[in-house]
């Protein structure tokens, strides 16, 4: 008879995730790339959110650090990744991530091809032409479409790149033929990652997928099969379970207050100690952060978010069309939302708590707002909304 799964509380899980996400204690600025790697990339549909995701986790982050890393130092790379959304990843790790992403081939389905009006052979020609067009070049979308039409001898295929923002570019990105380059004025440009970065080393896709699974579990575990499938962007929870269980003895089943989940076996001792006696009442850190829209901590908690809230407030954060609100995080719990608005030299920060925060949390939130205004180079104007009613 097998031993029962270890039992954990949400208090332990939350405290563990706070540490792994660098939300209990900030990392030094010198560790910026390490932090990006450890939390499995920065969601970058909105670039300012990616920057603020780092600012919440790093002390002394230069406001220009992300831009320099992307376009001057080339130590970060911008591309389509998890869930087909834009992310920033460490450039040194892009071959690993690209190999893992190449295993997620929804664009090979008949439904996808029918929806976008291409055959398998046409898509293959288009992707190959994108790679050839971007070899050592930076091209705008219009320039790329024209060059692909020329290389394939089919203006119709080139025109596909002008349709449905990102749809026909994502397969090329997942197959390592395309990433973002510095803008030309207001126009987005693309290039080929191996020639942009140099020193490219191919990874076995299956091995890379194992490592990505390991990374996610290490940063955001314990997770359910549904959590993993949603984060990675695959429709089948059963496939999510199979990917997790490919880690074999590295992974173990746990139970979090009645929810069956998976964690790395090596993390069990730390999880057992997290949120222990003698610490604050909830996650145990007295940590307060103003997380931006699309923060990784909030994204990976999507399916279990009710356990991280003081009531039924999920719709205030997880909004229609995939929009995620900025979050007031108190000891790992999503205790409210906030917003900012630049008004000349002033930065207006409005915090709307779901419940009345204790005095220490209010003071800490105000200090976070001051820190945010200083980082943005403005003078803080802070206002609190009344606590919501569930």
C-alpha positions in Angstrom: 0.0 0.0 0.0 1.5 3.3 -1.0 2.1 6.1 1.5 -0.5 8.9 1.6 0.4 12.1 -0.2 2.1 14.7 2.0 -0.5 17.3 3.2 0.2 21.0 2.9 -1.7 24.1 3.8 -2.3 27.1 1.5 -0.4 29.1 4.1 2.7 27.0 3.4 2.3 27.1 -0.3 1.9 30.9 -0.4 4.9 31.4 1.8 6.9 29.1 -0.4 5.9 30.9 -3.6 6.6 34.3 -2.1 10.2 33.2 -1.6 10.6 31.6 -5.0 9.2 34.7 -6.7 11.4 37.1 -4.7 8.4 38.8 -3.1 9.4 38.3 0.5 12.9 39.7 0.1 14.1 41.6 -2.9 17.1 40.5 -4.9 20.0 42.8 -5.8 20.2 44.5 -9.1 23.1 42.3 -10.1 20.7 39.3 -10.0 18.2 40.7 -12.6 18.8 37.9 -15.2 18.7 35.2 -12.5 15.3 36.5 -11.3 13.9 36.5 -14.8 15.0 32.9 -15.2 13.8 31.8 -11.7 10.2 33.0 -12.2 10.1 31.5 -15.8 10.2 34.8 -17.8 8.4 38.1 -17.7 5.0 38.5 -19.3 5.5 41.3 -21.8 2.2 42.0 -23.7 2.6 45.4 -22.0 6.3 46.3 -21.7 5.8 48.5 -18.6 4.3 45.5 -16.8 7.4 43.5 -17.5 9.5 46.2 -16.1 7.4 46.6 -13.0 7.4 42.8 -12.4 11.1 43.1 -12.0 11.0 46.4 -10.0 8.8 44.6 -7.4 11.4 42.0 -6.9 14.7 43.8 -7.2 16.4 46.5 -5.2 18.1 49.3 -7.0 16.8 48.4 -10.5 17.7 51.1 -13.0 14.5 52.2 -14.8 16.3 51.8 -18.1 17.8 48.3 -17.3 15.2 46.2 -19.2 15.5 48.4 -22.3 19.3 48.2 -22.2 19.3 44.4 -21.7 17.0 43.9 -24.6 18.4 46.2 -27.3 22.0 47.1 -26.3 23.4 44.2 -24.2 21.1 41.6 -25.8 20.9 39.7 -22.5 17.1 39.6 -22.6 15.1 38.6 -25.6 11.5 39.3 -26.5 9.4 36.6 -28.2 6.1 34.7 -28.2 6.2 32.0 -25.5 3.8 30.5 -23.0 0.1 30.6 -24.1 1.3 32.3 -27.3 1.8 35.5 -25.4 4.8 37.9 -25.4 7.5 37.2 -22.8 11.0 38.4 -22.0 13.4 35.5 -21.4 17.2 35.4 -20.6 19.0 35.4 -24.0 21.4 32.7 -22.8 18.4 30.4 -22.2 16.4 31.1 -25.4 17.6 27.9 -27.2 16.3 25.9 -24.2 12.9 27.7 -24.2 12.6 27.6 -28.0 13.3 23.8 -28.0 10.5 23.3 -25.5 8.1 25.6 -27.3 8.7 23.7 -30.5 6.9 20.7 -28.9 3.7 22.7 -28.7 2.5 22.5 -32.3 -1.1 23.7 -32.3 -0.4 25.3 -35.7 -0.2 21.8 -37.2 -3.9 21.1 -36.5 -6.4 21.1 -39.3 -8.6 23.5 -37.3 -5.7 26.1 -37.0 -4.8 25.9 -40.6 -8.4 26.2 -41.7 -8.9 29.2 -39.5 -5.9 31.0 -41.0 -6.3 29.7 -44.5 -3.0 27.9 -45.1 -2.0 24.3 -45.9 0.7 22.5 -44.1 3.0 22.9 -47.1 2.3 26.6 -47.3 3.0 27.2 -43.6 6.3 25.3 -43.9 7.3 27.5 -46.8 6.3 30.6 -45.0 8.3 29.8 -41.8 11.4 28.9 -43.8 11.1 32.1 -45.7 10.8 34.1 -42.5 14.0 32.6 -41.3 15.8 33.3 -44.5 14.4 36.9 -44.7 15.6 37.7 -41.1 19.0 36.1 -41.4 21.3 39.0 -40.2 18.5 41.5 -40.8 16.0 43.6 -38.8 12.8 44.1 -40.7 9.5 45.7 -40.0 6.3 43.6 -40.4 5.6 45.2 -43.8 9.2 44.6 -44.9 9.1 41.0 -43.7 5.8 40.4 -45.5 7.2 41.8 -48.8 10.4 39.7 -48.5 8.5 36.5 -47.7 6.3 37.1 -50.7 9.5 37.5 -52.8 11.2 34.4 -51.5 8.2 32.2 -51.8 7.1 33.6 -55.1 3.7 34.0 -53.6 2.4 37.5 -52.6 -0.5 35.8 -51.0 1.8 34.0 -48.5 3.5 37.3 -47.8 0.2 38.9 -47.2 -0.6 36.3 -44.5 1.9 38.1 -42.3 -0.1 41.3 -42.5 -3.2 39.6 -41.1 -4.3 38.7 -37.5 -1.6 40.3 -35.4 0.9 37.6 -34.4 -1.0 34.6 -35.6 1.3 33.7 -38.5 4.4 35.0 -36.7 4.0 32.7 -33.7 4.9 29.5 -35.5 8.1 31.1 -36.8 8.9 32.2 -33.2 8.3 28.8 -31.7 10.5 27.2 -34.3 13.4 29.6 -33.7 13.1 31.7 -36.8 11.9 35.0 -35.3 12.2 37.2 -32.3 11.8 41.0 -31.7 14.4 43.5 -32.6 14.7 47.2 -31.7 11.8 49.3 -33.0 12.3 51.6 -36.0 10.5 54.7 -34.6 7.0 53.5 -33.8 7.3 50.4 -36.0 8.0 47.0 -34.5 10.9 45.1 -36.1 11.9 41.4 -36.1 15.1 39.5 -36.5 16.3 35.9 -36.3 17.4 34.9 -32.8 20.5 32.9 -33.7 22.1 35.7 -35.7 20.9 38.3 -33.3 22.4 36.6 -30.3 25.1 34.4 -31.7 26.4 31.2 -30.0 23.3 29.3 -30.5 23.2 25.7 -29.2 20.4 23.4 -30.1 18.6 21.4 -27.3 16.7 18.2 -27.5 13.0 19.3 -27.4 11.9 16.5 -25.0 14.8 17.2 -22.6 14.0 21.0 -22.9 10.4 20.4 -22.1 11.4 18.4 -18.9 13.5 21.3 -17.8 10.8 23.9 -18.4 8.3 21.7 -16.4 10.9 21.5 -13.6 11.4 25.3 -13.7 7.6 25.9 -13.4 7.2 23.5 -10.5 10.2 25.0 -8.7 8.9 28.5 -9.0 5.2 28.1 -8.6 4.6 24.7 -7.1 2.7 22.8 -5.9 0.5 22.9 -9.0 -2.3 20.9 -10.3 -2.2 19.4 -13.8 -4.8 22.1 -14.8 -2.5 24.8 -13.5 0.4 23.6 -15.6 -1.7 23.0 -18.7 -3.1 26.5 -18.5 0.3 28.2 -17.9 2.0 26.3 -20.7 -0.9 26.9 -23.1 -2.1 23.3 -23.9 -5.8 22.4 -24.0 -5.6 19.1 -22.2 -5.1 18.7 -18.4 -4.3 15.1 -19.1 -1.4 16.1 -21.2 -0.3 18.4 -18.5 -0.3 15.5 -16.1 1.7 13.4 -18.5 4.3 16.1 -18.9 4.7 16.5 -15.1 4.9 12.8 -14.5 7.7 12.4 -17.0 9.9 13.8 -14.3 9.5 10.5 -12.5 10.9 10.4 -9.0 11.8 14.1 -9.2 8.1 14.9 -8.7 5.7 13.8 -6.0 2.0 14.1 -5.4 0.8 16.3 -2.5 -2.5 17.4 -1.1 -3.2 21.1 -0.4 -6.2 21.3 1.8 -8.0 18.7 -0.3 -6.6 19.7 -3.7 -4.4 17.1 -5.4 -1.2 18.7 -6.8 2.4 18.1 -7.7 5.6 19.4 -6.3 9.3 18.7 -6.8 10.4 16.1 -4.2 13.4 18.2 -3.4 11.2 21.1 -2.4 9.1 19.1 0.2 11.4 20.0 3.2 11.2 23.7 2.3 7.5 23.6 1.8 7.0 21.9 5.1 8.9 24.7 6.9 7.3 27.6 5.0 4.8 29.7 6.8 5.8 28.1 10.1 5.2 29.1 13.7 6.5 32.5 15.0 5.8 34.2 11.7 3.0 36.6 10.7 -0.5 35.3 10.7 -0.9 34.3 7.0 2.1 33.6 4.7 4.4 34.7 7.5 6.5 37.4 5.9 4.9 40.8 6.5 5.5 41.3 2.8 3.5 44.0 0.9 4.0 44.6 -2.9 2.2 46.5 -5.6 2.3 44.0 -8.4 1.7 45.2 -12.0 -0.8 43.9 -14.4 0.1 40.4 -15.7 2.5 39.7 -12.9 3.8 36.1 -13.0 2.7 35.4 -9.4 -0.8 36.3 -10.3 -0.8 34.5 -13.7 0.3 31.2 -12.2 -2.3 31.4 -9.4 -5.2 31.8 -11.9 -7.0 28.5 -11.2 -6.4 28.6 -7.4 -6.8 32.3 -7.0 -9.7 32.0 -4.5 -7.3 30.6 -2.0 -5.2 33.7 -2.2 -8.1 36.2 -1.7 -10.1 37.4 1.3 -13.4 36.7 -0.5 -15.1 36.3 -3.9 -13.1 39.1 -5.7 -11.6 37.0 -8.5 -13.5 39.0 -11.2 -11.9 42.2 -10.0 -8.4 40.8 -10.9 -9.0 38.2 -13.6 -11.0 40.3 -16.1 -12.5 39.6 -19.6 -10.2 39.1 -22.7 -7.4 37.8 -20.5 -6.7 41.2 -18.8 -5.2 40.9 -15.3 -5.4 43.9 -12.9 -2.5 45.2 -10.9 -2.6 43.7 -7.4 -2.1 44.8 -3.8 -0.3 41.8 -2.4 -0.2 41.4 1.4 1.6 38.4 2.8 1.1 36.7 -0.6 -2.7 37.3 -0.6 -4.3 39.4 -3.3 -6.0 41.9 -1.0 -6.9 44.6 -3.5 -6.1 46.2 -6.8 -4.4 49.5 -7.7 -3.7 51.7 -10.6 -1.4 54.5 -11.5 -1.7 57.6 -13.7 1.1 60.0 -14.7 0.0 63.7 -14.2 3.0 65.8 -15.3 5.6 65.4 -12.7 3.2 63.6 -10.3 2.3 60.0 -10.2 -1.2 59.4 -8.9 -1.4 55.9 -7.3 -4.9 54.7 -6.2 -5.2 51.6 -4.0 -8.5 49.9 -3.7 -8.4 47.3 -0.9 -10.8 44.4 -0.8 -10.7 44.4 3.0 -9.5 47.1 5.4 -5.7 46.5 5.7 -4.0 46.4 9.1 -2.0 49.5 10.0 1.3 47.8 9.2 0.2 46.8 5.8 -1.2 50.2 5.0 2.1 51.8 5.9 4.0 49.2 3.9 1.7 49.8 0.8 2.3 53.5 1.1 6.1 52.9 1.2 5.7 50.8 -1.9 3.9 53.6 -3.7 6.6 56.0 -2.7 9.2 53.6 -4.1 7.3 53.2 -7.3 7.0 57.0 -7.8 10.7 57.4 -7.2 11.5 54.7 -9.6 9.3 56.4 -12.2 10.9 59.7 -11.5 7.7 61.4 -10.3 6.3 62.9 -7.1 3.7 60.6 -5.4 0.1 61.5 -5.0 -1.6 58.6 -3.2 -5.2 57.9 -2.6 -7.0 55.0 -0.9 -10.4 53.7 -1.9 -12.8 52.3 0.7 -12.6 48.6 1.4 -14.8 46.7 -1.0 -17.8 44.6 -0.1 -17.8 41.0 -1.2 
